[in-house]
Amino acid sequence: MRIKQSILVSKKIAKSREEAKRIARKYADRIYTIRETENYYRIRQRPPEDFKGGYRTQKVANGIYIVWGNLKK
């Protein structure tokens, strides 16, 4: 079963964690953690250890991506 693992929000469209969180709420079921990389804010829906196999990334808007993963049984 494929479910959302993370929402990625580009720093080009969100200048702060709070702004990224506000943008991600449109796509997020819940917010588990927020991690910052050089170019993105990664808003996790569930911890990585809940998933198996690879991930798929889907662009949903300019600078916003959803990372889908296969949930462990």
mmJSON file of the N, C-alpha and C atoms, coordinates in Angstrom:
{"data_MODEL":{"atom_site":{
"group_PDB":["ATOM","ATOM","ATOM","ATOM","ATOM","ATOM","ATOM","ATOM","ATOM","ATOM","ATOM","ATOM","ATOM","ATOM","ATOM","ATOM","ATOM","ATOM","ATOM","ATOM","ATOM","ATOM","ATOM","ATOM","ATOM","ATOM","ATOM","ATOM","ATOM","ATOM","ATOM","ATOM","ATOM","ATOM","ATOM","ATOM","ATOM","ATOM","ATOM","ATOM","ATOM","ATOM","ATOM","ATOM","ATOM","ATOM","ATOM","ATOM","ATOM","ATOM","ATOM","ATOM","ATOM","ATOM","ATOM","ATOM","ATOM","ATOM","ATOM","ATOM","ATOM","ATOM","ATOM","ATOM","ATOM","ATOM","ATOM","ATOM","ATOM","ATOM","ATOM","ATOM","ATOM","ATOM","ATOM","ATOM","ATOM","ATOM","ATOM","ATOM","ATOM","ATOM","ATOM","ATOM","ATOM","ATOM","ATOM","ATOM","ATOM","ATOM","ATOM","ATOM","ATOM","ATOM","ATOM","ATOM","ATOM","ATOM","ATOM","ATOM","ATOM","ATOM","ATOM","ATOM","ATOM","ATOM","ATOM","ATOM","ATOM","ATOM","ATOM","ATOM","ATOM","ATOM","ATOM","ATOM","ATOM","ATOM","ATOM","ATOM","ATOM","ATOM","ATOM","ATOM","ATOM","ATOM","ATOM","ATOM","ATOM","ATOM","ATOM","ATOM","ATOM","ATOM","ATOM","ATOM","ATOM","ATOM","ATOM","ATOM","ATOM","ATOM","ATOM","ATOM","ATOM","ATOM","ATOM","ATOM","ATOM","ATOM","ATOM","ATOM","ATOM","ATOM","ATOM","ATOM","ATOM","ATOM","ATOM","ATOM","ATOM","ATOM","ATOM","ATOM","ATOM","ATOM","ATOM","ATOM","ATOM","ATOM","ATOM","ATOM","ATOM","ATOM","ATOM","ATOM","ATOM","ATOM","ATOM","ATOM","ATOM","ATOM","ATOM","ATOM","ATOM","ATOM","ATOM","ATOM","ATOM","ATOM","ATOM","ATOM","ATOM","ATOM","ATOM","ATOM","ATOM","ATOM","ATOM","ATOM","ATOM","ATOM","ATOM","ATOM","ATOM","ATOM","ATOM","ATOM","ATOM","ATOM","ATOM","ATOM","ATOM","ATOM","ATOM","ATOM","ATOM","ATOM","ATOM"],
"id":[1,2,3,4,5,6,7,8,9,10,11,12,13,14,15,16,17,18,19,20,21,22,23,24,25,26,27,28,29,30,31,32,33,34,35,36,37,38,39,40,41,42,43,44,45,46,47,48,49,50,51,52,53,54,55,56,57,58,59,60,61,62,63,64,65,66,67,68,69,70,71,72,73,74,75,76,77,78,79,80,81,82,83,84,85,86,87,88,89,90,91,92,93,94,95,96,97,98,99,100,101,102,103,104,105,106,107,108,109,110,111,112,113,114,115,116,117,118,119,120,121,122,123,124,125,126,127,128,129,130,131,132,133,134,135,136,137,138,139,140,141,142,143,144,145,146,147,148,149,150,151,152,153,154,155,156,157,158,159,160,161,162,163,164,165,166,167,168,169,170,171,172,173,174,175,176,177,178,179,180,181,182,183,184,185,186,187,188,189,190,191,192,193,194,195,196,197,198,199,200,201,202,203,204,205,206,207,208,209,210,211,212,213,214,215,216,217,218,219],
"type_symbol":["N","C","C","N","C","C","N","C","C","N","C","C","N","C","C","N","C","C","N","C","C","N","C","C","N","C","C","N","C","C","N","C","C","N","C","C","N","C","C","N","C","C","N","C","C","N","C","C","N","C","C","N","C","C","N","C","C","N","C","C","N","C","C","N","C","C","N","C","C","N","C","C","N","C","C","N","C","C","N","C","C","N","C","C","N","C","C","N","C","C","N","C","C","N","C","C","N","C","C","N","C","C","N","C","C","N","C","C","N","C","C","N","C","C","N","C","C","N","C","C","N","C","C","N","C","C","N","C","C","N","C","C","N","C","C","N","C","C","N","C","C","N","C","C","N","C","C","N","C","C","N","C","C","N","C","C","N","C","C","N","C","C","N","C","C","N","C","C","N","C","C","N","C","C","N","C","C","N","C","C","N","C","C","N","C","C","N","C","C","N","C","C","N","C","C","N","C","C","N","C","C","N","C","C","N","C","C","N","C","C","N","C","C","N","C","C","N","C","C"],
"label_atom_id":["N","CA","C","N","CA","C","N","CA","C","N","CA","C","N","CA","C","N","CA","C","N","CA","C","N","CA","C","N","CA","C","N","CA","C","N","CA","C","N","CA","C","N","CA","C","N","CA","C","N","CA","C","N","CA","C","N","CA","C","N","CA","C","N","CA","C","N","CA","C","N","CA","C","N","CA","C","N","CA","C","N","CA","C","N","CA","C","N","CA","C","N","CA","C","N","CA","C","N","CA","C","N","CA","C","N","CA","C","N","CA","C","N","CA","C","N","CA","C","N","CA","C","N","CA","C","N","CA","C","N","CA","C","N","CA","C","N","CA","C","N","CA","C","N","CA","C","N","CA","C","N","CA","C","N","CA","C","N","CA","C","N","CA","C","N","CA","C","N","CA","C","N","CA","C","N","CA","C","N","CA","C","N","CA","C","N","CA","C","N","CA","C","N","CA","C","N","CA","C","N","CA","C","N","CA","C","N","CA","C","N","CA","C","N","CA","C","N","CA","C","N","CA","C","N","CA","C","N","CA","C","N","CA","C","N","CA","C","N","CA","C","N","CA","C","N","CA","C","N","CA","C","N","CA","C"],
"label_alt_id":[null,null,null,null,null,null,null,null,null,null,null,null,null,null,null,null,null,null,null,null,null,null,null,null,null,null,null,null,null,null,null,null,null,null,null,null,null,null,null,null,null,null,null,null,null,null,null,null,null,null,null,null,null,null,null,null,null,null,null,null,null,null,null,null,null,null,null,null,null,null,null,null,null,null,null,null,null,null,null,null,null,null,null,null,null,null,null,null,null,null,null,null,null,null,null,null,null,null,null,null,null,null,null,null,null,null,null,null,null,null,null,null,null,null,null,null,null,null,null,null,null,null,null,null,null,null,null,null,null,null,null,null,null,null,null,null,null,null,null,null,null,null,null,null,null,null,null,null,null,null,null,null,null,null,null,null,null,null,null,null,null,null,null,null,null,null,null,null,null,null,null,null,null,null,null,null,null,null,null,null,null,null,null,null,null,null,null,null,null,null,null,null,null,null,null,null,null,null,null,null,null,null,null,null,null,null,null,null,null,null,null,null,null,null,null,null,null,null,null],
"label_comp_id":["MET","MET","MET","ARG","ARG","ARG","ILE","ILE","ILE","LYS","LYS","LYS","GLN","GLN","GLN","SER","SER","SER","ILE","ILE","ILE","LEU","LEU","LEU","VAL","VAL","VAL","SER","SER","SER","LYS","LYS","LYS","LYS","LYS","LYS","ILE","ILE","ILE","ALA","ALA","ALA","LYS","LYS","LYS","SER","SER","SER","ARG","ARG","ARG","GLU","GLU","GLU","GLU","GLU","GLU","ALA","ALA","ALA","LYS","LYS","LYS","ARG","ARG","ARG","ILE","ILE","ILE","ALA","ALA","ALA","ARG","ARG","ARG","LYS","LYS","LYS","TYR","TYR","TYR","ALA","ALA","ALA","ASP","ASP","ASP","ARG","ARG","ARG","ILE","ILE","ILE","TYR","TYR","TYR","THR","THR","THR","ILE","ILE","ILE","ARG","ARG","ARG","GLU","GLU","GLU","THR","THR","THR","GLU","GLU","GLU","ASN","ASN","ASN","TYR","TYR","TYR","TYR","TYR","TYR","ARG","ARG","ARG","ILE","ILE","ILE","ARG","ARG","ARG","GLN","GLN","GLN","ARG","ARG","ARG","PRO","PRO","PRO","PRO","PRO","PRO","GLU","GLU","GLU","ASP","ASP","ASP","PHE","PHE","PHE","LYS","LYS","LYS","GLY","GLY","GLY","GLY","GLY","GLY","TYR","TYR","TYR","ARG","ARG","ARG","THR","THR","THR","GLN","GLN","GLN","LYS","LYS","LYS","VAL","VAL","VAL","ALA","ALA","ALA","ASN","ASN","ASN","GLY","GLY","GLY","ILE","ILE","ILE","TYR","TYR","TYR","ILE","ILE","ILE","VAL","VAL","VAL","TRP","TRP","TRP","GLY","GLY","GLY","ASN","ASN","ASN","LEU","LEU","LEU","LYS","LYS","LYS","LYS","LYS","LYS"],
"label_asym_id":["A","A","A","A","A","A","A","A","A","A","A","A","A","A","A","A","A","A","A","A","A","A","A","A","A","A","A","A","A","A","A","A","A","A","A","A","A","A","A","A","A","A","A","A","A","A","A","A","A","A","A","A","A","A","A","A","A","A","A","A","A","A","A","A","A","A","A","A","A","A","A","A","A","A","A","A","A","A","A","A","A","A","A","A","A","A","A","A","A","A","A","A","A","A","A","A","A","A","A","A","A","A","A","A","A","A","A","A","A","A","A","A","A","A","A","A","A","A","A","A","A","A","A","A","A","A","A","A","A","A","A","A","A","A","A","A","A","A","A","A","A","A","A","A","A","A","A","A","A","A","A","A","A","A","A","A","A","A","A","A","A","A","A","A","A","A","A","A","A","A","A","A","A","A","A","A","A","A","A","A","A","A","A","A","A","A","A","A","A","A","A","A","A","A","A","A","A","A","A","A","A","A","A","A","A","A","A","A","A","A","A","A","A","A","A","A","A","A","A"],
"label_entity_id":["1","1","1","1","1","1","1","1","1","1","1","1","1","1","1","1","1","1","1","1","1","1","1","1","1","1","1","1","1","1","1","1","1","1","1","1","1","1","1","1","1","1","1","1","1","1","1","1","1","1","1","1","1","1","1","1","1","1","1","1","1","1","1","1","1","1","1","1","1","1","1","1","1","1","1","1","1","1","1","1","1","1","1","1","1","1","1","1","1","1","1","1","1","1","1","1","1","1","1","1","1","1","1","1","1","1","1","1","1","1","1","1","1","1","1","1","1","1","1","1","1","1","1","1","1","1","1","1","1","1","1","1","1","1","1","1","1","1","1","1","1","1","1","1","1","1","1","1","1","1","1","1","1","1","1","1","1","1","1","1","1","1","1","1","1","1","1","1","1","1","1","1","1","1","1","1","1","1","1","1","1","1","1","1","1","1","1","1","1","1","1","1","1","1","1","1","1","1","1","1","1","1","1","1","1","1","1","1","1","1","1","1","1","1","1","1","1","1","1"],
"label_seq_id":[1,1,1,2,2,2,3,3,3,4,4,4,5,5,5,6,6,6,7,7,7,8,8,8,9,9,9,10,10,10,11,11,11,12,12,12,13,13,13,14,14,14,15,15,15,16,16,16,17,17,17,18,18,18,19,19,19,20,20,20,21,21,21,22,22,22,23,23,23,24,24,24,25,25,25,26,26,26,27,27,27,28,28,28,29,29,29,30,30,30,31,31,31,32,32,32,33,33,33,34,34,34,35,35,35,36,36,36,37,37,37,38,38,38,39,39,39,40,40,40,41,41,41,42,42,42,43,43,43,44,44,44,45,45,45,46,46,46,47,47,47,48,48,48,49,49,49,50,50,50,51,51,51,52,52,52,53,53,53,54,54,54,55,55,55,56,56,56,57,57,57,58,58,58,59,59,59,60,60,60,61,61,61,62,62,62,63,63,63,64,64,64,65,65,65,66,66,66,67,67,67,68,68,68,69,69,69,70,70,70,71,71,71,72,72,72,73,73,73],
"pdbx_PDB_ins_code":[null,null,null,null,null,null,null,null,null,null,null,null,null,null,null,null,null,null,null,null,null,null,null,null,null,null,null,null,null,null,null,null,null,null,null,null,null,null,null,null,null,null,null,null,null,null,null,null,null,null,null,null,null,null,null,null,null,null,null,null,null,null,null,null,null,null,null,null,null,null,null,null,null,null,null,null,null,null,null,null,null,null,null,null,null,null,null,null,null,null,null,null,null,null,null,null,null,null,null,null,null,null,null,null,null,null,null,null,null,null,null,null,null,null,null,null,null,null,null,null,null,null,null,null,null,null,null,null,null,null,null,null,null,null,null,null,null,null,null,null,null,null,null,null,null,null,null,null,null,null,null,null,null,null,null,null,null,null,null,null,null,null,null,null,null,null,null,null,null,null,null,null,null,null,null,null,null,null,null,null,null,null,null,null,null,null,null,null,null,null,null,null,null,null,null,null,null,null,null,null,null,null,null,null,null,null,null,null,null,null,null,null,null,null,null,null,null,null,null],
"Cartn_x":[0.839,0.0,0.888,0.731,1.54,0.854,1.603,1.076,2.134,1.726,2.648,3.668,4.926,5.999,6.434,6.54,6.999,6.389,6.402,6.084,7.357,7.82,8.994,8.543,9.016,8.682,9.989,10.113,11.331,11.529,12.784,13.099,12.92,12.745,12.471,11.059,10.149,8.774,8.422,9.21,8.997,10.283,10.217,11.409,11.676,10.744,10.927,10.252,10.571,9.931,8.426,8.033,6.603,5.843,6.437,5.801,5.72,6.781,6.775,5.695,5.557,4.536,3.13,2.925,1.62,1.303,2.286,2.101,1.826,2.585,2.459,1.121,0.488,-0.787,-1.867,-1.775,-2.73,-2.622,-1.409,-1.127,-0.891,-0.628,-0.233,-1.439,-1.392,-2.399,-2.052,-0.753,-0.244,1.208,1.786,3.187,3.927,4.84,5.62,6.879,7.679,8.864,9.112,9.929,10.375,11.898,12.484,13.932,14.305,15.409,15.834,17.063,17.04,18.212,18.648,19.618,20.116,19.027,18.173,17.194,15.734,15.462,14.077,13.825,12.557,12.051,11.346,11.711,11.109,10.173,8.889,7.882,7.452,7.905,7.61,6.212,5.557,4.247,4.366,5.348,5.632,7.129,7.673,9.118,9.542,10.766,11.245,11.219,11.382,11.395,10.029,8.969,7.644,7.499,8.513,8.406,9.422,9.106,10.014,10.173,11.258,11.465,11.754,11.53,11.838,10.714,11.002,10.048,9.798,8.675,8.332,8.03,8.489,8.258,7.319,6.324,5.321,5.309,5.462,5.373,3.898,3.497,2.087,1.874,2.938,2.887,4.33,4.505,5.84,6.557,7.61,8.387,7.819,6.762,6.149,6.04,6.553,6.568,6.023,5.392,4.979,5.835,6.391,7.172,6.272,6.043,5.189,6.061,5.629,6.368,5.431,6.007,5.24,5.349,4.221,4.167,4.476,5.252,5.495,4.195,4.067,2.846,2.949],
"Cartn_y":[-1.172,0.0,1.241,2.094,3.305,4.462,5.104,6.261,7.362,8.565,9.691,9.489,9.704,9.653,11.06,11.931,13.305,14.272,15.532,16.636,17.469,17.77,18.613,19.984,21.024,22.399,23.134,23.665,24.361,25.628,25.923,27.156,28.377,28.159,29.28,29.817,28.962,29.43,29.577,28.989,29.124,29.644,30.778,31.407,31.004,30.243,29.814,28.466,27.816,26.532,26.713,27.791,28.029,28.215,28.916,29.097,27.762,26.954,25.628,24.749,24.812,24.024,24.452,25.745,26.265,25.801,25.838,25.386,23.885,23.116,21.651,21.167,21.938,21.509,21.213,21.818,21.524,20.071,19.508,18.177,17.141,17.597,16.711,16.21,14.932,14.366,14.72,14.735,15.137,15.536,16.169,16.553,15.831,14.96,14.16,14.934,15.339,16.159,17.062,18.082,18.938,18.939,18.628,18.617,19.579,20.263,21.254,20.748,20.823,20.53,21.832,21.766,22.981,23.684,22.895,23.479,23.277,22.392,22.038,21.947,22.103,21.709,20.374,19.357,18.028,17.838,17.777,17.602,16.144,15.379,13.943,13.684,12.72,12.258,11.089,10.255,9.07,8.844,8.157,7.9,6.931,7.067,6.223,4.731,4.368,2.941,2.269,3.045,2.48,1.974,2.236,1.933,0.888,0.226,-0.751,-0.424,-0.869,-0.673,0.777,1.108,2.448,3.444,4.665,5.766,6.336,6.983,7.688,9.129,10.051,11.473,12.005,12.767,13.338,14.855,15.573,17.038,17.408,18.205,18.602,20.085,20.866,22.293,22.764,23.972,24.504,24.553,23.745,23.722,22.864,22.093,21.234,19.815,18.863,17.466,16.592,15.481,14.467,13.242,12.688,11.456,10.331,9.351,8.202,6.999,6.178,4.98,3.818,2.617,1.402,1.085,1.061,0.819,-0.638,-0.872,-2.251,-2.837,-4.143,-4.792,-5.109],
"Cartn_z":[0.0,0.0,0.0,-0.965,-1.089,-0.361,0.545,1.27,1.307,1.704,1.761,2.863,2.501,3.493,3.85,2.851,3.086,2.092,2.486,1.59,1.52,0.31,0.126,-0.337,0.338,-0.028,-0.292,-1.489,-1.887,-1.062,-0.756,-0.047,-0.94,-2.231,-3.139,-2.933,-2.428,-2.208,-0.73,0.15,1.599,2.22,2.848,3.415,4.866,5.469,6.856,7.07,8.196,8.547,8.712,9.353,9.591,8.283,7.351,6.05,5.3,5.378,4.741,5.363,6.675,7.364,6.919,6.792,6.346,4.914,4.037,2.652,2.619,3.403,3.4,3.951,4.809,5.411,4.362,3.192,2.112,1.659,1.763,1.232,2.332,3.547,4.642,5.426,5.79,6.683,8.127,8.406,9.711,9.525,10.529,10.458,11.565,11.17,12.113,12.531,11.558,11.815,10.613,10.841,9.738,9.771,8.622,8.475,7.363,7.52,6.545,5.802,4.466,3.654,2.996,2.137,1.485,0.664,-0.017,-0.932,-0.549,0.413,0.731,2.227,2.58,3.885,3.658,4.434,4.31,5.489,5.2,6.234,6.207,7.187,7.207,7.735,7.101,7.52,8.489,8.227,9.05,9.044,10.048,10.074,8.967,8.468,7.375,7.698,8.966,9.316,9.158,8.921,8.666,7.232,6.39,4.966,4.532,3.413,2.814,1.339,0.761,-0.668,-1.016,-2.279,-2.769,-2.57,-2.946,-2.854,-4.245,-4.411,-5.654,-5.304,-6.14,-5.912,-6.979,-6.531,-7.43,-7.259,-8.365,-8.317,-8.284,-7.298,-7.188,-7.484,-7.387,-7.703,-7.863,-8.324,-8.496,-7.147,-6.981,-5.758,-4.64,-4.93,-3.911,-4.455,-3.661,-4.07,-2.944,-3.333,-2.368,-2.604,-1.53,-1.598,-1.108,-1.973,-1.666,-1.34,-0.393,-0.039,0.215,0.226,0.517,2.012,2.669,4.096,4.4,5.453,5.898,6.426,6.316,6.812,8.267],
"occupancy":[1.0,1.0,1.0,1.0,1.0,1.0,1.0,1.0,1.0,1.0,1.0,1.0,1.0,1.0,1.0,1.0,1.0,1.0,1.0,1.0,1.0,1.0,1.0,1.0,1.0,1.0,1.0,1.0,1.0,1.0,1.0,1.0,1.0,1.0,1.0,1.0,1.0,1.0,1.0,1.0,1.0,1.0,1.0,1.0,1.0,1.0,1.0,1.0,1.0,1.0,1.0,1.0,1.0,1.0,1.0,1.0,1.0,1.0,1.0,1.0,1.0,1.0,1.0,1.0,1.0,1.0,1.0,1.0,1.0,1.0,1.0,1.0,1.0,1.0,1.0,1.0,1.0,1.0,1.0,1.0,1.0,1.0,1.0,1.0,1.0,1.0,1.0,1.0,1.0,1.0,1.0,1.0,1.0,1.0,1.0,1.0,1.0,1.0,1.0,1.0,1.0,1.0,1.0,1.0,1.0,1.0,1.0,1.0,1.0,1.0,1.0,1.0,1.0,1.0,1.0,1.0,1.0,1.0,1.0,1.0,1.0,1.0,1.0,1.0,1.0,1.0,1.0,1.0,1.0,1.0,1.0,1.0,1.0,1.0,1.0,1.0,1.0,1.0,1.0,1.0,1.0,1.0,1.0,1.0,1.0,1.0,1.0,1.0,1.0,1.0,1.0,1.0,1.0,1.0,1.0,1.0,1.0,1.0,1.0,1.0,1.0,1.0,1.0,1.0,1.0,1.0,1.0,1.0,1.0,1.0,1.0,1.0,1.0,1.0,1.0,1.0,1.0,1.0,1.0,1.0,1.0,1.0,1.0,1.0,1.0,1.0,1.0,1.0,1.0,1.0,1.0,1.0,1.0,1.0,1.0,1.0,1.0,1.0,1.0,1.0,1.0,1.0,1.0,1.0,1.0,1.0,1.0,1.0,1.0,1.0,1.0,1.0,1.0,1.0,1.0,1.0,1.0,1.0,1.0],
"B_iso_or_equiv":[0.0,0.0,0.0,0.0,0.0,0.0,0.0,0.0,0.0,0.0,0.0,0.0,0.0,0.0,0.0,0.0,0.0,0.0,0.0,0.0,0.0,0.0,0.0,0.0,0.0,0.0,0.0,0.0,0.0,0.0,0.0,0.0,0.0,0.0,0.0,0.0,0.0,0.0,0.0,0.0,0.0,0.0,0.0,0.0,0.0,0.0,0.0,0.0,0.0,0.0,0.0,0.0,0.0,0.0,0.0,0.0,0.0,0.0,0.0,0.0,0.0,0.0,0.0,0.0,0.0,0.0,0.0,0.0,0.0,0.0,0.0,0.0,0.0,0.0,0.0,0.0,0.0,0.0,0.0,0.0,0.0,0.0,0.0,0.0,0.0,0.0,0.0,0.0,0.0,0.0,0.0,0.0,0.0,0.0,0.0,0.0,0.0,0.0,0.0,0.0,0.0,0.0,0.0,0.0,0.0,0.0,0.0,0.0,0.0,0.0,0.0,0.0,0.0,0.0,0.0,0.0,0.0,0.0,0.0,0.0,0.0,0.0,0.0,0.0,0.0,0.0,0.0,0.0,0.0,0.0,0.0,0.0,0.0,0.0,0.0,0.0,0.0,0.0,0.0,0.0,0.0,0.0,0.0,0.0,0.0,0.0,0.0,0.0,0.0,0.0,0.0,0.0,0.0,0.0,0.0,0.0,0.0,0.0,0.0,0.0,0.0,0.0,0.0,0.0,0.0,0.0,0.0,0.0,0.0,0.0,0.0,0.0,0.0,0.0,0.0,0.0,0.0,0.0,0.0,0.0,0.0,0.0,0.0,0.0,0.0,0.0,0.0,0.0,0.0,0.0,0.0,0.0,0.0,0.0,0.0,0.0,0.0,0.0,0.0,0.0,0.0,0.0,0.0,0.0,0.0,0.0,0.0,0.0,0.0,0.0,0.0,0.0,0.0,0.0,0.0,0.0,0.0,0.0,0.0],
"pdbx_formal_charge":[null,null,null,null,null,null,null,null,null,null,null,null,null,null,null,null,null,null,null,null,null,null,null,null,null,null,null,null,null,null,null,null,null,null,null,null,null,null,null,null,null,null,null,null,null,null,null,null,null,null,null,null,null,null,null,null,null,null,null,null,null,null,null,null,null,null,null,null,null,null,null,null,null,null,null,null,null,null,null,null,null,null,null,null,null,null,null,null,null,null,null,null,null,null,null,null,null,null,null,null,null,null,null,null,null,null,null,null,null,null,null,null,null,null,null,null,null,null,null,null,null,null,null,null,null,null,null,null,null,null,null,null,null,null,null,null,null,null,null,null,null,null,null,null,null,null,null,null,null,null,null,null,null,null,null,null,null,null,null,null,null,null,null,null,null,null,null,null,null,null,null,null,null,null,null,null,null,null,null,null,null,null,null,null,null,null,null,null,null,null,null,null,null,null,null,null,null,null,null,null,null,null,null,null,null,null,null,null,null,null,null,null,null,null,null,null,null,null,null],
"auth_seq_id":[1,1,1,2,2,2,3,3,3,4,4,4,5,5,5,6,6,6,7,7,7,8,8,8,9,9,9,10,10,10,11,11,11,12,12,12,13,13,13,14,14,14,15,15,15,16,16,16,17,17,17,18,18,18,19,19,19,20,20,20,21,21,21,22,22,22,23,23,23,24,24,24,25,25,25,26,26,26,27,27,27,28,28,28,29,29,29,30,30,30,31,31,31,32,32,32,33,33,33,34,34,34,35,35,35,36,36,36,37,37,37,38,38,38,39,39,39,40,40,40,41,41,41,42,42,42,43,43,43,44,44,44,45,45,45,46,46,46,47,47,47,48,48,48,49,49,49,50,50,50,51,51,51,52,52,52,53,53,53,54,54,54,55,55,55,56,56,56,57,57,57,58,58,58,59,59,59,60,60,60,61,61,61,62,62,62,63,63,63,64,64,64,65,65,65,66,66,66,67,67,67,68,68,68,69,69,69,70,70,70,71,71,71,72,72,72,73,73,73],
"auth_comp_id":["MET","MET","MET","ARG","ARG","ARG","ILE","ILE","ILE","LYS","LYS","LYS","GLN","GLN","GLN","SER","SER","SER","ILE","ILE","ILE","LEU","LEU","LEU","VAL","VAL","VAL","SER","SER","SER","LYS","LYS","LYS","LYS","LYS","LYS","ILE","ILE","ILE","ALA","ALA","ALA","LYS","LYS","LYS","SER","SER","SER","ARG","ARG","ARG","GLU","GLU","GLU","GLU","GLU","GLU","ALA","ALA","ALA","LYS","LYS","LYS","ARG","ARG","ARG","ILE","ILE","ILE","ALA","ALA","ALA","ARG","ARG","ARG","LYS","LYS","LYS","TYR","TYR","TYR","ALA","ALA","ALA","ASP","ASP","ASP","ARG","ARG","ARG","ILE","ILE","ILE","TYR","TYR","TYR","THR","THR","THR","ILE","ILE","ILE","ARG","ARG","ARG","GLU","GLU","GLU","THR","THR","THR","GLU","GLU","GLU","ASN","ASN","ASN","TYR","TYR","TYR","TYR","TYR","TYR","ARG","ARG","ARG","ILE","ILE","ILE","ARG","ARG","ARG","GLN","GLN","GLN","ARG","ARG","ARG","PRO","PRO","PRO","PRO","PRO","PRO","GLU","GLU","GLU","ASP","ASP","ASP","PHE","PHE","PHE","LYS","LYS","LYS","GLY","GLY","GLY","GLY","GLY","GLY","TYR","TYR","TYR","ARG","ARG","ARG","THR","THR","THR","GLN","GLN","GLN","LYS","LYS","LYS","VAL","VAL","VAL","ALA","ALA","ALA","ASN","ASN","ASN","GLY","GLY","GLY","ILE","ILE","ILE","TYR","TYR","TYR","ILE","ILE","ILE","VAL","VAL","VAL","TRP","TRP","TRP","GLY","GLY","GLY","ASN","ASN","ASN","LEU","LEU","LEU","LYS","LYS","LYS","LYS","LYS","LYS"],
"auth_asym_id":["A","A","A","A","A","A","A","A","A","A","A","A","A","A","A","A","A","A","A","A","A","A","A","A","A","A","A","A","A","A","A","A","A","A","A","A","A","A","A","A","A","A","A","A","A","A","A","A","A","A","A","A","A","A","A","A","A","A","A","A","A","A","A","A","A","A","A","A","A","A","A","A","A","A","A","A","A","A","A","A","A","A","A","A","A","A","A","A","A","A","A","A","A","A","A","A","A","A","A","A","A","A","A","A","A","A","A","A","A","A","A","A","A","A","A","A","A","A","A","A","A","A","A","A","A","A","A","A","A","A","A","A","A","A","A","A","A","A","A","A","A","A","A","A","A","A","A","A","A","A","A","A","A","A","A","A","A","A","A","A","A","A","A","A","A","A","A","A","A","A","A","A","A","A","A","A","A","A","A","A","A","A","A","A","A","A","A","A","A","A","A","A","A","A","A","A","A","A","A","A","A","A","A","A","A","A","A","A","A","A","A","A","A","A","A","A","A","A","A"],
"auth_atom_id":["N","CA","C","N","CA","C","N","CA","C","N","CA","C","N","CA","C","N","CA","C","N","CA","C","N","CA","C","N","CA","C","N","CA","C","N","CA","C","N","CA","C","N","CA","C","N","CA","C","N","CA","C","N","CA","C","N","CA","C","N","CA","C","N","CA","C","N","CA","C","N","CA","C","N","CA","C","N","CA","C","N","CA","C","N","CA","C","N","CA","C","N","CA","C","N","CA","C","N","CA","C","N","CA","C","N","CA","C","N","CA","C","N","CA","C","N","CA","C","N","CA","C","N","CA","C","N","CA","C","N","CA","C","N","CA","C","N","CA","C","N","CA","C","N","CA","C","N","CA","C","N","CA","C","N","CA","C","N","CA","C","N","CA","C","N","CA","C","N","CA","C","N","CA","C","N","CA","C","N","CA","C","N","CA","C","N","CA","C","N","CA","C","N","CA","C","N","CA","C","N","CA","C","N","CA","C","N","CA","C","N","CA","C","N","CA","C","N","CA","C","N","CA","C","N","CA","C","N","CA","C","N","CA","C","N","CA","C","N","CA","C","N","CA","C","N","CA","C","N","CA","C","N","CA","C"],
"pdbx_PDB_model_num":[1,1,1,1,1,1,1,1,1,1,1,1,1,1,1,1,1,1,1,1,1,1,1,1,1,1,1,1,1,1,1,1,1,1,1,1,1,1,1,1,1,1,1,1,1,1,1,1,1,1,1,1,1,1,1,1,1,1,1,1,1,1,1,1,1,1,1,1,1,1,1,1,1,1,1,1,1,1,1,1,1,1,1,1,1,1,1,1,1,1,1,1,1,1,1,1,1,1,1,1,1,1,1,1,1,1,1,1,1,1,1,1,1,1,1,1,1,1,1,1,1,1,1,1,1,1,1,1,1,1,1,1,1,1,1,1,1,1,1,1,1,1,1,1,1,1,1,1,1,1,1,1,1,1,1,1,1,1,1,1,1,1,1,1,1,1,1,1,1,1,1,1,1,1,1,1,1,1,1,1,1,1,1,1,1,1,1,1,1,1,1,1,1,1,1,1,1,1,1,1,1,1,1,1,1,1,1,1,1,1,1,1,1,1,1,1,1,1,1]
}}}
